Amino acid sequence: MTTKEDEKRSRKDERAKLTIADANEQTRRVQEAVARRAYAIFKSHGSGSSHELQDWGQAESDLVRPLCCGRTTVGDSLWIGIDAGIFEAGTIEIWIAPRKITICGKPRADRVDVQRVGPGSDEERIFRVLDLCIDLDPSHATAKLNGPSLEILARKAQVKPRHEARASAA
């Protein structure tokens, strides 16, 4: 039995924005958000403190965490399942590179497991980052919301056998 509240959160028709962004670009975007948050923390201390490292550490702690997920291989693809319930509906973005996936969005106000980011948080997003040990082909990745879960399916990059790689380099 589902209630109206369950139906609102089912997210069956919600789409997540999937963007190909190299690992350096993902890192740059996350660091910009952390810098903005660190500056807000600095200003909240009266702009006179010399706690830049603590402010930066607090900003990173507020916004960035490793991605907790389930992973399995499906044929020549990697399937990744994530709890999308920490994100506000309609705000999820996925940035994918061959060896890195970053998921970002606005945190849901009613989740206790998400630390509120304080003043100015309406504009801030939280980030979940997954570094991979295999190469993916970002151009063949899909993402869908299935209830409270986000599912990403990405094809593994084709690796040339060593003898072919040497021949093409010559």
C-alpha positions as MATLAB code, in Angstrom:
seq = 'MTTKEDEKRSRKDERAKLTIADANEQTRRVQEAVARRAYAIFKSHGSGSSHELQDWGQAESDLVRPLCCGRTTVGDSLWIGIDAGIFEAGTIEIWIAPRKITICGKPRADRVDVQRVGPGSDEERIFRVLDLCIDLDPSHATAKLNGPSLEILARKAQVKPRHEARASAA';
ca = [
       0.000    0.000    0.000;
       1.379    3.413   -0.937;
       0.408    6.705    0.592;
       0.286   10.055   -1.156;
       3.636   10.889    0.463;
       5.142    7.641   -0.908;
       3.817    8.468   -4.366;
       5.384   11.950   -4.242;
       8.743   10.397   -3.404;
       8.530    7.459   -5.816;
      10.415    9.441   -8.502;
       9.358    7.002  -11.212;
       9.156    9.660  -13.904;
      11.954   11.874  -12.619;
      15.026   12.153  -14.810;
      18.562   12.749  -13.644;
      20.791   14.927  -15.773;
      23.789   12.917  -17.037;
      26.760   14.953  -18.288;
      30.133   13.842  -19.606;
      32.722   15.849  -17.648;
      36.351   14.816  -17.330;
      37.736   14.139  -13.862;
      39.593   17.462  -13.703;
      36.408   19.391  -14.545;
      34.480   17.470  -11.874;
      37.156   18.298   -9.306;
      37.162   21.971  -10.355;
      33.374   22.255   -9.956;
      33.420   20.619   -6.526;
      36.335   22.801   -5.362;
      34.498   25.957   -6.490;
      31.490   24.966   -4.373;
      33.746   24.206   -1.403;
      35.497   27.577   -1.818;
      32.135   29.406   -1.798;
      31.081   27.510    1.335;
      34.446   28.140    3.055;
      34.075   31.859    2.332;
      30.564   31.842    3.833;
      31.960   30.160    6.957;
      34.782   32.753    7.071;
      32.245   35.598    6.876;
      30.124   34.003    9.603;
      33.161   34.325   11.939;
      33.214   38.073   11.316;
      35.756   37.959    8.471;
      38.578   38.464   10.912;
      39.534   34.945   11.887;
      42.637   33.215   10.653;
      41.100   29.749   10.527;
      41.242   29.259    6.764;
      42.212   25.569    6.968;
      39.490   24.809    9.513;
      36.934   26.736    7.420;
      37.972   24.816    4.286;
      37.830   21.496    6.143;
      34.374   22.334    7.498;
      33.178   23.300    4.002;
      34.443   20.016    2.537;
      32.820   18.098    5.379;
      29.512   19.899    4.770;
      29.421   19.356    1.004;
      31.560   16.425   -0.178;
      31.464   12.752    0.752;
      32.460    9.494   -0.894;
      29.645    7.838   -2.815;
      28.196    4.847   -0.987;
      26.779    2.554   -3.615;
      26.226   -0.972   -4.821;
      28.171   -2.099   -7.880;
      28.059   -5.120  -10.123;
      28.981   -6.027  -13.673;
      26.247   -6.732  -16.174;
      27.802   -8.138  -19.349;
      30.248   -5.515  -20.609;
      28.774   -2.787  -18.353;
      29.054   -1.624  -14.770;
      25.787   -1.140  -12.843;
      25.866    1.285   -9.919;
      22.961    1.721   -7.506;
      22.704    4.716   -5.184;
      20.212    5.943   -2.576;
      18.918    9.123   -4.224;
      16.705    9.937   -1.249;
      19.240   12.403    0.139;
      18.682   14.722   -2.838;
      15.777   17.086   -3.408;
      13.572   15.939   -6.301;
      14.539   17.369   -9.671;
      18.018   18.572   -8.637;
      20.182   15.516   -9.328;
      23.076   15.853  -11.779;
      25.541   13.105  -12.656;
      28.973   13.940  -14.034;
      30.727   10.962  -15.555;
      34.315   10.474  -16.727;
      36.162    7.253  -17.562;
      37.332    6.771  -13.961;
      35.199    9.146  -11.885;
      31.512    9.741  -11.186;
      30.210   12.713   -9.210;
      26.564   13.004   -8.228;
      25.337   16.352   -7.004;
      22.086   17.996   -6.054;
      20.382   20.001   -3.373;
      19.996   18.128   -0.087;
      16.481   17.248    1.007;
      15.405   19.342    3.978;
      13.721   16.464    5.810;
      16.677   14.049    5.839;
      18.490   13.809    9.154;
      21.500   12.020    7.631;
      22.371   15.077    5.519;
      24.080   17.866    7.417;
      22.509   21.209    6.630;
      25.043   23.537    5.112;
      23.908   26.665    6.916;
      23.397   30.237    5.684;
      23.124   30.572    1.925;
      22.418   26.853    1.569;
      19.547   27.416   -0.869;
      22.127   27.787   -3.635;
      24.469   25.043   -2.428;
      24.541   21.455   -3.530;
      26.040   18.386   -1.929;
      28.408   16.085   -3.790;
      28.955   12.338   -3.694;
      32.142   11.223   -5.476;
      33.135    7.769   -6.731;
      36.642    7.079   -8.054;
      36.767    3.916  -10.156;
      39.566    1.461  -10.842;
      38.245    0.589  -14.316;
      37.660    2.766  -17.375;
      34.082    3.459  -18.431;
      32.831    4.771  -21.755;
      30.884    7.892  -20.664;
      29.193    8.171  -24.069;
      27.401    4.870  -23.387;
      26.086    5.623  -19.894;
      22.464    5.879  -18.796;
      20.859    6.913  -15.524;
      17.345    6.340  -14.233;
      15.502    6.819  -11.001;
      13.746    3.734   -9.730;
      11.814    4.688   -6.625;
      14.293    6.093   -4.107;
      17.215    4.572   -6.001;
      19.354    6.018   -8.752;
      20.700    3.441  -11.175;
      23.618    4.148  -13.480;
      24.593    1.720  -16.211;
      27.856    2.473  -18.017;
      29.655    0.380  -20.578;
      33.219   -0.542  -19.742;
      35.726    1.055  -22.106;
      37.124   -1.306  -24.695;
      40.751   -2.069  -23.975;
      42.979   -2.927  -26.920;
      45.154   -6.007  -26.448;
      48.818   -5.065  -25.903;
      49.984   -6.308  -29.304;
      47.359   -4.140  -31.073;
      48.279   -1.086  -29.002;
      51.983   -1.469  -29.884;
      51.191   -1.897  -33.583;
      49.028    1.236  -33.737;
      51.686    3.269  -31.884;
      54.395    2.342  -34.392;
];
